[in-house]
Amino acid sequence: MLVAYLQPVGLAHSRQADSIWNETKWPFLMDQWGEGRSFQCKAADCGAELNLYIRAKIGFCSGTTGVADDNELERLSDFDFMKGQATALGGGHEIDIAGMKGRLRAYAIGGPILQTYAFSVAFNKNSDALVATITLKGPPAAMEPIIMQFLNGEIIQNWVTRTLGLYNAREPSGSVI
């Protein structure tokens, strides 16, 4: 009888990781890409307060090369969300989010009083890009695994699947939609 209550470890882990993120209202004005989704993870849960903004840019990515280098990542990035000049803290690197290739790069955002940090993440399916901007008030060194875990989690993956019109999305209950 116990077997009926077991879940695959990855799914259980994904749900637990997703549970520390709270969806918030999209805080930005409408532009040509429309609204996206906004999430926050409190410092008590993530080590620093993280604000993640993600949206689709349909038809805006090279279908042949994808997000192949830092120049393409910067072209796709939502630097308008960051108040201040963005300065890369080093080169970006390749990432994989649910089988989609992309790039991630950390930035320092110069502000008048307090320096903020950010990650820019972009990944694609054909010519459709998904772009995430994550801001935080502390050094980004240990934050990347937390961010990647959430981007690979159930909440974001279901949204990506619906947004890009892919199939076999799963609701949090585990049922196929």
Contacts in CASP RR format, 6 or more apart in sequence:
PFRMAT RR
TARGET T0000
AUTHOR 0000-0000-0000
METHOD contacts of the structure
MODEL  1
MLVAYLQPVGLAHSRQADSIWNETKWPFLMDQWGEGRSFQCKAADCGAEL
NLYIRAKIGFCSGTTGVADDNELERLSDFDFMKGQATALGGGHEIDIAGM
KGRLRAYAIGGPILQTYAFSVAFNKNSDALVATITLKGPPAAMEPIIMQF
LNGEIIQNWVTRTLGLYNAREPSGSVI
11 154 0 8 1.000
11 174 0 8 1.000
14 149 0 8 1.000
14 152 0 8 1.000
14 153 0 8 1.000
14 154 0 8 1.000
15 154 0 8 1.000
15 172 0 8 1.000
17 146 0 8 1.000
17 149 0 8 1.000
17 150 0 8 1.000
17 153 0 8 1.000
18 150 0 8 1.000
18 153 0 8 1.000
18 154 0 8 1.000
18 155 0 8 1.000
20 41 0 8 1.000
20 42 0 8 1.000
20 45 0 8 1.000
20 46 0 8 1.000
21 39 0 8 1.000
21 40 0 8 1.000
21 41 0 8 1.000
21 52 0 8 1.000
21 150 0 8 1.000
21 155 0 8 1.000
22 39 0 8 1.000
22 40 0 8 1.000
22 41 0 8 1.000
22 42 0 8 1.000
23 37 0 8 1.000
23 38 0 8 1.000
23 39 0 8 1.000
24 38 0 8 1.000
24 39 0 8 1.000
24 40 0 8 1.000
24 51 0 8 1.000
25 38 0 8 1.000
26 35 0 8 1.000
26 36 0 8 1.000
26 37 0 8 1.000
26 38 0 8 1.000
26 53 0 8 1.000
27 38 0 8 1.000
27 53 0 8 1.000
28 35 0 8 1.000
28 53 0 8 1.000
28 80 0 8 1.000
28 81 0 8 1.000
31 80 0 8 1.000
33 55 0 8 1.000
33 56 0 8 1.000
33 57 0 8 1.000
34 55 0 8 1.000
35 55 0 8 1.000
36 53 0 8 1.000
36 54 0 8 1.000
36 55 0 8 1.000
36 56 0 8 1.000
37 53 0 8 1.000
37 54 0 8 1.000
37 55 0 8 1.000
37 159 0 8 1.000
38 51 0 8 1.000
38 52 0 8 1.000
38 53 0 8 1.000
38 54 0 8 1.000
39 51 0 8 1.000
39 52 0 8 1.000
39 54 0 8 1.000
39 150 0 8 1.000
39 155 0 8 1.000
40 49 0 8 1.000
40 50 0 8 1.000
40 51 0 8 1.000
40 52 0 8 1.000
41 49 0 8 1.000
41 50 0 8 1.000
41 52 0 8 1.000
41 146 0 8 1.000
41 150 0 8 1.000
42 49 0 8 1.000
43 49 0 8 1.000
46 143 0 8 1.000
46 146 0 8 1.000
47 142 0 8 1.000
47 143 0 8 1.000
47 146 0 8 1.000
48 136 0 8 1.000
48 137 0 8 1.000
48 138 0 8 1.000
48 143 0 8 1.000
49 136 0 8 1.000
49 137 0 8 1.000
50 134 0 8 1.000
50 135 0 8 1.000
50 136 0 8 1.000
50 143 0 8 1.000
50 146 0 8 1.000
50 147 0 8 1.000
51 134 0 8 1.000
51 135 0 8 1.000
51 136 0 8 1.000
52 132 0 8 1.000
52 133 0 8 1.000
52 134 0 8 1.000
52 147 0 8 1.000
52 150 0 8 1.000
53 78 0 8 1.000
53 81 0 8 1.000
53 132 0 8 1.000
53 133 0 8 1.000
53 134 0 8 1.000
54 130 0 8 1.000
54 131 0 8 1.000
54 132 0 8 1.000
54 133 0 8 1.000
54 151 0 8 1.000
54 156 0 8 1.000
54 159 0 8 1.000
55 78 0 8 1.000
55 130 0 8 1.000
55 131 0 8 1.000
56 128 0 8 1.000
56 129 0 8 1.000
56 130 0 8 1.000
56 131 0 8 1.000
56 163 0 8 1.000
56 164 0 8 1.000
57 76 0 8 1.000
57 128 0 8 1.000
57 129 0 8 1.000
57 130 0 8 1.000
57 131 0 8 1.000
58 127 0 8 1.000
58 128 0 8 1.000
59 127 0 8 1.000
59 128 0 8 1.000
59 129 0 8 1.000
60 76 0 8 1.000
60 127 0 8 1.000
60 128 0 8 1.000
60 129 0 8 1.000
61 67 0 8 1.000
61 72 0 8 1.000
61 76 0 8 1.000
61 122 0 8 1.000
61 124 0 8 1.000
61 126 0 8 1.000
61 127 0 8 1.000
61 128 0 8 1.000
61 129 0 8 1.000
62 68 0 8 1.000
62 72 0 8 1.000
62 127 0 8 1.000
63 124 0 8 1.000
63 126 0 8 1.000
63 127 0 8 1.000
65 72 0 8 1.000
66 72 0 8 1.000
66 101 0 8 1.000
66 102 0 8 1.000
66 124 0 8 1.000
66 129 0 8 1.000
67 73 0 8 1.000
67 76 0 8 1.000
67 101 0 8 1.000
67 102 0 8 1.000
67 103 0 8 1.000
67 122 0 8 1.000
67 123 0 8 1.000
67 124 0 8 1.000
67 129 0 8 1.000
68 103 0 8 1.000
69 103 0 8 1.000
70 88 0 8 1.000
70 91 0 8 1.000
70 92 0 8 1.000
70 103 0 8 1.000
70 105 0 8 1.000
72 103 0 8 1.000
72 122 0 8 1.000
73 92 0 8 1.000
73 102 0 8 1.000
73 103 0 8 1.000
73 105 0 8 1.000
73 120 0 8 1.000
73 122 0 8 1.000
74 120 0 8 1.000
76 122 0 8 1.000
76 129 0 8 1.000
76 131 0 8 1.000
77 86 0 8 1.000
77 120 0 8 1.000
77 122 0 8 1.000
77 131 0 8 1.000
77 133 0 8 1.000
78 120 0 8 1.000
78 131 0 8 1.000
78 133 0 8 1.000
79 86 0 8 1.000
79 120 0 8 1.000
79 133 0 8 1.000
81 133 0 8 1.000
81 135 0 8 1.000
82 107 0 8 1.000
82 109 0 8 1.000
82 116 0 8 1.000
82 118 0 8 1.000
82 133 0 8 1.000
82 135 0 8 1.000
83 109 0 8 1.000
83 111 0 8 1.000
83 116 0 8 1.000
84 109 0 8 1.000
84 110 0 8 1.000
84 111 0 8 1.000
85 109 0 8 1.000
85 110 0 8 1.000
85 111 0 8 1.000
86 107 0 8 1.000
86 108 0 8 1.000
86 109 0 8 1.000
86 118 0 8 1.000
86 120 0 8 1.000
87 107 0 8 1.000
87 108 0 8 1.000
87 109 0 8 1.000
87 110 0 8 1.000
88 105 0 8 1.000
88 106 0 8 1.000
88 107 0 8 1.000
89 105 0 8 1.000
89 106 0 8 1.000
89 107 0 8 1.000
89 108 0 8 1.000
89 117 0 8 1.000
89 140 0 8 1.000
90 105 0 8 1.000
90 106 0 8 1.000
91 105 0 8 1.000
92 103 0 8 1.000
92 104 0 8 1.000
92 105 0 8 1.000
92 106 0 8 1.000
93 103 0 8 1.000
93 104 0 8 1.000
93 105 0 8 1.000
94 101 0 8 1.000
94 102 0 8 1.000
94 103 0 8 1.000
95 101 0 8 1.000
95 102 0 8 1.000
95 103 0 8 1.000
95 104 0 8 1.000
95 121 0 8 1.000
95 123 0 8 1.000
95 148 0 8 1.000
96 102 0 8 1.000
97 121 0 8 1.000
97 123 0 8 1.000
97 130 0 8 1.000
97 148 0 8 1.000
97 151 0 8 1.000
97 152 0 8 1.000
97 156 0 8 1.000
98 152 0 8 1.000
98 157 0 8 1.000
98 160 0 8 1.000
100 123 0 8 1.000
100 124 0 8 1.000
100 125 0 8 1.000
100 130 0 8 1.000
100 160 0 8 1.000
101 123 0 8 1.000
101 124 0 8 1.000
102 121 0 8 1.000
102 122 0 8 1.000
102 123 0 8 1.000
102 124 0 8 1.000
103 121 0 8 1.000
103 122 0 8 1.000
103 123 0 8 1.000
104 119 0 8 1.000
104 120 0 8 1.000
104 121 0 8 1.000
104 144 0 8 1.000
104 147 0 8 1.000
104 148 0 8 1.000
105 119 0 8 1.000
105 120 0 8 1.000
106 117 0 8 1.000
106 118 0 8 1.000
106 119 0 8 1.000
106 140 0 8 1.000
106 144 0 8 1.000
107 117 0 8 1.000
107 118 0 8 1.000
107 119 0 8 1.000
107 120 0 8 1.000
108 115 0 8 1.000
108 116 0 8 1.000
108 117 0 8 1.000
109 115 0 8 1.000
109 116 0 8 1.000
109 117 0 8 1.000
109 118 0 8 1.000
109 135 0 8 1.000
110 116 0 8 1.000
114 137 0 8 1.000
116 135 0 8 1.000
116 136 0 8 1.000
116 137 0 8 1.000
116 138 0 8 1.000
117 135 0 8 1.000
117 136 0 8 1.000
117 137 0 8 1.000
117 138 0 8 1.000
117 139 0 8 1.000
117 140 0 8 1.000
118 133 0 8 1.000
118 134 0 8 1.000
118 135 0 8 1.000
118 136 0 8 1.000
118 140 0 8 1.000
119 132 0 8 1.000
119 133 0 8 1.000
119 134 0 8 1.000
119 140 0 8 1.000
119 143 0 8 1.000
119 144 0 8 1.000
119 147 0 8 1.000
120 131 0 8 1.000
120 132 0 8 1.000
120 133 0 8 1.000
121 131 0 8 1.000
121 132 0 8 1.000
121 133 0 8 1.000
121 134 0 8 1.000
121 147 0 8 1.000
121 151 0 8 1.000
122 129 0 8 1.000
122 130 0 8 1.000
122 131 0 8 1.000
122 132 0 8 1.000
123 129 0 8 1.000
123 130 0 8 1.000
124 130 0 8 1.000
125 164 0 8 1.000
125 166 0 8 1.000
128 164 0 8 1.000
130 160 0 8 1.000
130 163 0 8 1.000
130 164 0 8 1.000
132 147 0 8 1.000
132 151 0 8 1.000
134 143 0 8 1.000
134 147 0 8 1.000
136 143 0 8 1.000
150 156 0 8 1.000
154 170 0 8 1.000
154 172 0 8 1.000
155 172 0 8 1.000
157 169 0 8 1.000
158 169 0 8 1.000
158 170 0 8 1.000
158 171 0 8 1.000
158 172 0 8 1.000
158 177 0 8 1.000
160 166 0 8 1.000
161 167 0 8 1.000
161 168 0 8 1.000
161 169 0 8 1.000
162 169 0 8 1.000
162 177 0 8 1.000
168 176 0 8 1.000
169 176 0 8 1.000
169 177 0 8 1.000
170 176 0 8 1.000
170 177 0 8 1.000
171 177 0 8 1.000
END
